[in-house]
């Protein structure tokens, strides 16, 4: 049996990011397989190879899981009336898609910061770093921790499935935009400080404040749309209970 040294493992944050995109039933085997591939590569090829493996493996796993859900949903139609199971699984699919888009935005934000942070370190780079960390922290807390997707259990009665679906809807409705506001505070304070003391070479402070405000407004608007959609589904669940 081959023992893999600890220093050949991918970083925990990277594994957690991949885990948040996978259904719970697939997380352990897929992450183990990705870890083995990571360890087998040379030190220079590990990172690029790991990203490539994730980009090809995760979509395949999600497609396979969705096909199994369709087959299993048709088999459970007699036990679960209506399309409740398909609606619960569709919710989790929407959550996966949203989280994948947010994760992609995190990668783009990190890449943009690294491309612009060249040459001598100035105060403007400190503000950019604070904004980048703020977006990463808010996205991680909101979508990888609090708003991550959950596998719909295969063996649930109608009442149990309804309770599970209701709980998931309420959990997603509670996300809000407070994490993004909280993680924006350091960057806002740095910008206000630069404007107050007139830091040499710092420009565009008002535009950066406007960009942060616009970011939080867009997040709040998106969550408001999601809350309305989830509320309609909750109302539908209540109507089904009354008619049952």
Secondary structure, DSSP 4 states (H G I P E B T S, - for coil): -PPPPGGGSPPHHHHHHHHHHS-HHHHHHHHHHHHHHHHHS-TTTHHHHHHHHHHHHHHHHHHHHHHHHHHHHHHTTTTS-TTHHHHHHHHHHHHHHHHHHHHHHHHHHHHHHHHH--SS--HHHHHHHHHHHHHHHHHIIIIIIIS---PPPSS--HHHHHHHHHHHHHHHHT--SHHHHHHHHHHHHHHHHHHHHT-TT---HHHHHHHHHHHHHHHHHHHHHHHHHHHHHHHHHHHHHHH-
